[in-house]
């Protein structure tokens, strides 16, 4: 998670620099095996990386919410539009690109000077390879030292702008030195200035400049700068060397004049980016577009500090909470008074976050306020209050304070203390040594059996279920078996959530059964989704098993859609031809949800187009039946009053057919949403079903421009023609649907998988006393659908007794 990432990023980054050190010194082998043969060693290390990557991928944790957010960000970034337009609309990004361009040109000129001086000083190729390797390692050592010991402090003290100036100033000193003394020591000096700051302070500072850039365009903007701007600047640097070094005859030392001139421009751009950075950051705070999981966030930087203080002083709850989350890893005394004031805020989330941040200030004591918050209405706030008071205790007193809370007469405090103990159990050896968590939970659960207050009993059992999820201990799973079968719905809900956290596959069948229960369905779905792709085979088996209860089967597609992997798409697509129309609709809804939530997944275009063709054919088929029934209704209407019951039955059938057409059209557009952009197809559907003629016309025009020719030929006539006769003519031309008799209509509808359509047809047959359908009616007397069965009985009576 984000907190772990912030803690581990420096360590992982240091690993990269350490690899550079090791690799640099390894180049000394060039003197033994030759420069070209070093490639074999490189190949060996890269091969090892392949195996490491395989292990890391296999051991990665699954989190469907993270996967969903990742895919949506990736899709937004791919859909961000022309990068030149992005830069045109952002002064901040334009200045950033200019800084990178100038810095790359300078780096190329520095590399030229360094290489030229080394080549002039060291004659042999293998000797130069070893020299370059040793000095690259030395540079990595310097970068590592700066990264670990200076970067964070200098960013906090100097701010982003001053930190960015260190690299050009260092290169300036080196350039002046090599201008005056074009010797090896001066070349080493300029290279040290360039290499040591570039991969440490300058890199960290530059990453901060991307902080206010919205995540929807950040990756595309960075890619454009790293690829296009970098390549262009490299080319410009080469052209400058050709002009000044080859044509104009500049010496290696005189190239420093170019570097000094470019550094002046570089410094001016850095000064300009300060203003753009502050404006962009303020705007990003207001719109809440900063990625809270970005572990390069450093709100202590001077330019950001004032903006955050103003937000904390304001009354916008959403902005305050957002700012507090940005401050999660910051300790600065100037925030303390603001955080204390927020302990009385009307928002429980803000109270909780403020208390959590204050617990990091060892010299600040708010124990009195924390004691008052033990009776807060929010469970999360009470949990943080318990945690604060335990942490404030000294030495062995921590355990004693927690023990007092566990023995409190207030059951809400007991529950908060238990959840704190569970949360800290894995990482706090003192708590692990002082408390036997399984026995503690067993004692608390057994204590609820004698409680007379049902609210207290339910509350404690819910808290125990939550604590088990917090602890993540396999030894606590037996308690979940008891809680998942509890009589209180809230307890079952929390038990299901904890099962999802623990990923214990033994509970999967129970969770699948629970999705049939409306009161706990949401929690069971989310718990199953937390298992990830490992649970898909069982979900697929239950989905296709004929004995699975209808209430469970109808909800399984939604569960599968929450697991954002390609296998989920394949499972659901295979169910699009299900014989039950309602089931097909649920599968289609689930696929639409996947298309929206996981836009990077692939949907089989040919299969979807084939299903669209089938749905269109079904639409036209239904239309032909409707046409016959409407003409029959006109005939019924001019007959005697005695035929009014027949007319009423026929109108009911016509209404059912119209509803079927509407559902059919919706399914067609849902399928189009799998083939094209979902939002576009949704808007087009709303336009097509609109009562306003201009909106319908715009929707049809849009579809005419977007759809492929093969689909356009089928879809456009359906959405464009208001004339039933024109559509009937099209159905005969495109699908070879012949004109039906009423008898053929009845036979087709009685064989339909649509149960309501069957029931309406049976009712009309009964009112018409149609004895020709005696066998078909008799066959439906044993239908699994109760409405069809009852209507068939009614029809049988009417046929036998006209």
TORDODO-7749 format. One record per residue (C-alpha): z, y, x; residue in three letters. Coordinates in steps of 0.1 Angstrom, whole numbers, plus 5000, padded with zeros to 4 digits. Layout:
N
ZYXALA...
This chain:
802
500050005000UNK499850375010UNK503450385023UNK502850085046UNK499550235057UNK501250555068UNK503750355087UNK501250125105UNK498250355110UNK499550505143UNK500250155156UNK496750025146UNK495050335160UNK496950285193UNK495549935194UNK492050085195UNK492950315223UNK494650035242UNK491449825239UNK489550115255UNK492050115284UNK491749735289UNK487949745286UNK487650035310UNK489549855338UNK487549535330UNK484449715342UNK485649665378UNK484149315374UNK480749495377UNK481349485415UNK481649105413UNK479248995386UNK476949295383UNK476549555356UNK474149365334UNK476349055332UNK479149265316UNK477249225284UNK478248855283UNK481848955284UNK481249205255UNK479648925235UNK482648705240UNK485048975227UNK482849065197UNK482748695188UNK486548685188UNK486448975164UNK484448765139UNK487148505137UNK489948765134UNK488048945106UNK487748605087UNK491448555090UNK492248915079UNK489948885049UNK491448555038UNK495048685041UNK494349015023UNK496549094993UNK494749104959UNK495349414937UNK492849464909UNK493949824904UNK493149904940UNK489849724938UNK488949904906UNK489750244921UNK487850154953UNK484750054935UNK484750364913UNK485150584943UNK482250404961UNK480050444930UNK480950814927UNK480150864963UNK476750684959UNK476050904929UNK477151224944UNK473651354948UNK471651524975UNK473951585005UNK472151915012UNK473152034977UNK476751934984UNK476852145016UNK475052424999UNK477752444973UNK480652424998UNK481252685025UNK484052475038UNK481752175044UNK479052395059UNK481452535085UNK482752185093UNK479252065099UNK478552365121UNK481752295142UNK480651935146UNK477152035156UNK478352275183UNK480952035196UNK478351755200UNK476051985219UNK478852075242UNK479851715246UNK476351615256UNK476251895282UNK479651785296UNK478451425298UNK475351545317UNK477451735342UNK479851445347UNK477151185351UNK475051415375UNK478051485397UNK479151115398UNK475551005406UNK475351255434UNK478751145448UNK478550765444UNK475350585456UNK475450225442UNK474950145405UNK477749885404UNK480050135421UNK479250395394UNK479850145366UNK483350065381UNK484050435385UNK483050515349UNK485150225336UNK488250325355UNK487950685344UNK487350595308UNK490450385309UNK492450675324UNK491150895296UNK492250635271UNK495750635286UNK495951015284UNK494650995248UNK497150735239UNK500050945253UNK498851255234UNK498351045202UNK501850885203UNK503951175216UNK502251505210UNK499751505181UNK502151515152UNK504451775169UNK501652005179UNK500051985144UNK503452075129UNK504152355153UNK500652505159UNK498852415127UNK495252285123UNK493452585136UNK495352625168UNK495252255174UNK491452255170UNK491252525197UNK492852305224UNK489652095230UNK487252395235UNK489852575257UNK490252265278UNK486552225282UNK486352605290UNK488652555320UNK486652255332UNK483352435328UNK484552735348UNK485852495375UNK482552305378UNK480652645378UNK482552755409UNK483152415425UNK480352165414UNK482251865429UNK483651535417UNK487151655411UNK485851935388UNK483651695369UNK486651465364UNK488651765352UNK486051865325UNK485751505314UNK489451465311UNK489651785290UNK486851665268UNK487951295264UNK491751335261UNK491851595233UNK488751475214UNK490251135204UNK493751255198UNK494651605186UNK491151715178UNK490351405158UNK493651425138UNK493151795132UNK489551755120UNK490651475096UNK493051725081UNK490151955074UNK488651695051UNK491851675031UNK490851925003UNK487351775000UNK487151584966UNK487051204972UNK483851184951UNK481851354978UNK484051315009UNK482550995022UNK478951115017UNK479751445034UNK481451275064UNK478551025067UNK476051315066UNK477951495093UNK478651185115UNK475051065113UNK472551345106UNK474451645121UNK475551445151UNK472051305158UNK470451655153UNK472951815176UNK472451545202UNK468751615201UNK469251985203UNK471551925234UNK468751725250UNK466151995243UNK468452255258UNK468852055290UNK465052015293UNK464552385289UNK467352515311UNK467652235337UNK464052115340UNK461952415332UNK464252705342UNK465852515371UNK469552555362UNK471752355386UNK474452115374UNK477052395379UNK475052655361UNK474952435329UNK478552555325UNK477052895315UNK475552725284UNK478852545277UNK480852875279UNK478453045255UNK478652765230UNK482452755233UNK482553115222UNK480553025190UNK482752715186UNK485952925186UNK484453175161UNK483652885137UNK487152745141UNK488553085131UNK486253105101UNK487252745089UNK490852855087UNK490053085057UNK487852825040UNK490352555046UNK493152745028UNK490952834999UNK489652474995UNK493152334997UNK494552564970UNK491652474948UNK492152104955UNK495852134946UNK495052304913UNK492452034904UNK494551754920UNK491551614939UNK493451534971UNK493651154976UNK497351074976UNK496650754996UNK495150955024UNK497750895052UNK496451185073UNK498051425049UNK500351665067UNK501651935043UNK503852085070UNK500752245085UNK501252615081UNK498152685060UNK499352435034UNK503052505034UNK503052825014UNK500752674987UNK503052384982UNK506152614979UNK504452814952UNK503652504932UNK507252384935UNK508452724922UNK506052714893UNK506352544859UNK503252324858UNK504751974857UNK501651784867UNK501052004897UNK504751984907UNK504651604906UNK501451594925UNK502851824952UNK506051604954UNK503851304961UNK502151484989UNK505551565004UNK506551205005UNK506551185043UNK507651535050UNK511151655061UNK511452035061UNK514652225053UNK512752495034UNK511952245007UNK515552135001UNK516552414976UNK513452354956UNK514051984954UNK517652044943UNK516452264915UNK514051994904UNK516851744898UNK517451924865UNK513751924855UNK512851804821UNK510451544835UNK512051214845UNK509251144870UNK509951474888UNK513651414888UNK513151074903UNK510651194930UNK512951494939UNK515951264944UNK513851024964UNK512751304988UNK516251444991UNK517551105002UNK515551155034UNK517551455045UNK520651315063UNK522351655066UNK522051735029UNK524651595005UNK523951594968UNK526351314959UNK527851504930UNK524451554914UNK523551194921UNK526751074903UNK525651284873UNK522251124874UNK523850774870UNK523950854833UNK520350984832UNK518250864803UNK515650724827UNK516150384843UNK514050494873UNK516250804879UNK519450584877UNK517950344902UNK517250634927UNK520750764921UNK522350434929UNK520150404960UNK521050754972UNK524850694968UNK524650364986UNK522650515015UNK525050805018UNK527950565024UNK528850495060UNK528750145076UNK530349865056UNK531050115028UNK527450085017UNK528149725005UNK531349834989UNK529750114970UNK526949884957UNK529649624947UNK531449884927UNK528149964908UNK527549594902UNK531049574886UNK530749894866UNK531749894829UNK528450074821UNK525749804818UNK522950054826UNK524550124860UNK524949744865UNK521249694859UNK520249984882UNK522549844910UNK520949494905UNK517449634908UNK518449834939UNK519949514955UNK516749324946UNK514549594961UNK516449614993UNK517149244996UNK514149155018UNK514449435043UNK518249515044UNK520249245063UNK523549395052UNK522749355016UNK521249005022UNK524448895040UNK526849045015UNK525148924982UNK523748594971UNK520948734948UNK520248414929UNK523948374921UNK524148744912UNK521248714888UNK522648384873UNK526048554867UNK524448854851UNK522248634828UNK525148414817UNK527248724810UNK524648834784UNK525348524763UNK528748664752UNK527549014746UNK527949134711UNK525649434715UNK522049314711UNK520649634728UNK522849584759UNK521849214760UNK518149284759UNK518449574783UNK520249364810UNK517749074806UNK514849314809UNK516449454841UNK516949104855UNK513349024849UNK512249344866UNK514649284895UNK513048934901UNK509749104905UNK511249364929UNK512849094951UNK509648884954UNK511748574962UNK510348224953UNK513948104948UNK514248334917UNK511348174898UNK513447934877UNK515048234861UNK511648354850UNK511048024831UNK514148114811UNK513148474806UNK509548414797UNK510748214767UNK513348474756UNK513748574720UNK513348944728UNK509749074731UNK510749334758UNK512249064780UNK509048844778UNK506949154786UNK508849224818UNK509048864827UNK505248844825UNK504949154847UNK507148994873UNK505148674872UNK502048874880UNK503849024910UNK505048684923UNK501548514919UNK503148184910UNK500347974896UNK502647734877UNK503048014851UNK499348064845UNK499147824814UNK502048004798UNK500548344804UNK497248224789UNK499148114758UNK500848454756UNK497648644753UNK497348504718UNK500548694709UNK499749054701UNK503249184710UNK502949064746UNK499249034751UNK498849344772UNK501449234797UNK500148884799UNK496649014805UNK497749234834UNK499848964849UNK496948714849UNK494648984864UNK497149024893UNK496448664904UNK492848764912UNK489948524916UNK492148224922UNK492948204885UNK489248234873UNK488547854872UNK491447804847UNK490448104826UNK486847984825UNK487947634815UNK490147764787UNK487347994775UNK484847714771UNK487247444759UNK486647374721UNK490347324714UNK491447664727UNK493047864699UNK490848134685UNK493348414692UNK493448314729UNK489748254733UNK488948594719UNK491148764744UNK490148574775UNK486948774782UNK489049084785UNK491348914811UNK488348794831UNK486849144831UNK490049284847UNK489349064878UNK486649264896UNK484749004915UNK481148874911UNK482348534898UNK483848714868UNK480448854859UNK478848514862UNK481448354839UNK480948614812UNK477148634814UNK477048264808UNK478948314775UNK476448574762UNK474648304743UNK477848174726UNK477148044691UNK479848264675UNK478748624670UNK482248774673UNK482748584705UNK479548724720UNK480649074710UNK483949034729UNK482148894759UNK479749194758UNK482649434755UNK484249274785UNK481049304806UNK480749674796UNK484249724808UNK483449564841UNK480349764845UNK482450084840UNK485449984861UNK483749784889UNK480349964892UNK479549794926UNK479249454910UNK475749304904UNK474549224869UNK471548984865UNK468749204852UNK466348924842UNK469048744822UNK470149064805UNK466649154796UNK466048814781UNK469248854760UNK468049204749UNK464849044738UNK466748784717UNK468949054701UNK465849254693UNK464248944677UNK467448884657UNK467349254646UNK463749214633UNK464648884617UNK467549044598UNK465349334588UNK462749104572UNK465448944551UNK466849284541UNK463349384530UNK463149094507UNK466549154492UNK465849524486UNK462749444467UNK464649184447UNK467349434440UNK464749664424UNK463649384402UNK467249304392UNK467849664383UNK465149684357UNK466349364340UNK468949334312UNK472549424314UNK473349054318UNK471749064352UNK474349324364UNK476449054381UNK473448934400UNK472649294411UNK476249344422UNK476149024443UNK472749124458UNK474049464467UNK476949304485UNK474549084505UNK472349394513UNK475449574525UNK476349274547UNK472749274561UNK472949644569UNK476249594587UNK474749314606UNK471849544617UNK474349804628UNK476249554648UNK473049424662UNK471949774673UNK475349834690UNK474949504709UNK471449604721UNK472849924735UNK475849754751UNK473349524768UNK471249824779UNK474549964793UNK474649654817UNK471049724828UNK471250104831UNK473950364836UNK476650294809UNK477450654801UNK473750734796UNK473250434772UNK476450524753UNK475350884748UNK471850764737UNK473450524712UNK475550814697UNK472351014694UNK470450734677UNK473050674651UNK473551054645UNK472751204611UNK471151504628UNK467451464633UNK467251684665UNK469951474682UNK468151154673UNK464851294686UNK466451394719UNK468051044722UNK464650874716UNK462951104741UNK465651024767UNK465150644762UNK461450684764UNK461850834799UNK464550594811UNK463650244798UNK461250014816UNK457949954799UNK458849594788UNK462049714770UNK460550044758UNK457949854738UNK460649684718UNK463549944716UNK461650264709UNK460150154675UNK463650044664UNK465350374671UNK462350594662UNK461150464629UNK463050554597UNK460450364577UNK461450004568UNK457749914562UNK456750034597UNK459449824613UNK458449524593UNK454849564605UNK456149594641UNK458149274637UNK455049084625UNK453049224654UNK455549184683UNK457548874672UNK455148704648UNK457748714620UNK456048614588UNK456848744553UNK459648544538UNK460248414502UNK463648454487UNK464248084491UNK463448104528UNK465848404531UNK468748204515UNK468047904538UNK468048124569UNK471248304559UNK473047984551UNK472247854585UNK473348174602UNK476448174625UNK477548484607UNK480348364584UNK480448674562UNK476748664557UNK477048304546UNK479848394521UNK477748684506UNK474748454503UNK476848184485UNK478148444461UNK474548554452UNK473448194448UNK476348134425UNK475448434403UNK471748324402UNK472747964394UNK470347844421UNK470647464418UNK467947424445UNK470647494471UNK473047224459UNK473047034492UNK473547334514UNK476447454492UNK478047114492UNK477847104530UNK479747434533UNK482647304512UNK484247174545UNK483547494565UNK486147594590UNK486047954577UNK488347994547UNK486248264530UNK483048054533UNK484947744520UNK486347934490UNK482948094481UNK481247754484UNK483647614459UNK482947894435UNK479247854439UNK479447474433UNK481347534401UNK478747784389UNK475847564398UNK477347264379UNK478347484350UNK475647744346UNK
